Amino acid sequence: MKRLSLDILISTLRVLGHPVFERGDWNINTVGVRSRKNDETGEECDDRFNDRVCVFYRVHGKWRFFTYAAATVPGRQYLVNPMLPEYGAAILVPGFYRGAYILGTHYGKPALQQAGTMRLYRDATRDTVFDMDPRTIREADWTGINIHYSADNAPIVGPWSAGCQVLRYGPESARYREFIGHYERAIEAGWGNKFSYGLVREEGIPPVPPLIKGGIWRDAIGVFKCLI
């Protein structure tokens, strides 16, 4: 996965026609970036957290930008043995899903819980190769495509995703608590308990300029340090 710069990510979202929430403090943007490794029909699933989930918002006029290692595709376990065999494994289609999530739970732990319509590829080949055939796309109001935890430094996606967007952190970890904290703070700030999600392809994001000293890069919006 390439490094992600906030200004380049925002520019990419605008080219794609995705909204960018800029008004007010704690008005959260949540964007998944699907890596090249997880984005091709015929690509072998290596069962790794190759993707990213990005969270960004303004506070007192300044952007805050966070990135989290994640998987936006199911693990090998559920590609071979889908949760709904008659439909096949669920793979979220890139796009913008307005108000599709609430802050809720996943198996009793805090998570972003699906609360809106999602578009899914249905990979019914039951092998370890991704099949993202547009002819299989279905819309579903509730399929449990949550955004949630896994385990600290989980070596593989494995059982953690049957189609959910899964962060590579345990539910009690500092990074995952930080992630959930963004949404708790947004609710406290009066934005309500509805959050949008955009999923984009790494292939469509231009490269970031080389890192400067200390692993920090500078762009047109500000100075950011890699958090992964």
Buried (B, 14 or more C-beta within 10 A) or exposed (E): BBBBBBBBBBBBBEEBEBEBBEEEBBBBBBBBBBBEBBBEEEBEBEBBBBBBBBBBBBEEEEBBBBBBBBBBBBBBBBBBEBBBEEBBBBBBBBBBBEBBBBBBEBEEEBBBBBBBBBBBBBBBBEEBEBBBEEEBEBEBEEBBBBBBBBBBEBEBBBEBBBBBBBBBBBBEBEBBBBBBEBBBBBBEBEBEBBBBBBBBBBEEBEEBEEEEEEEEBEBEBEEBEEEE
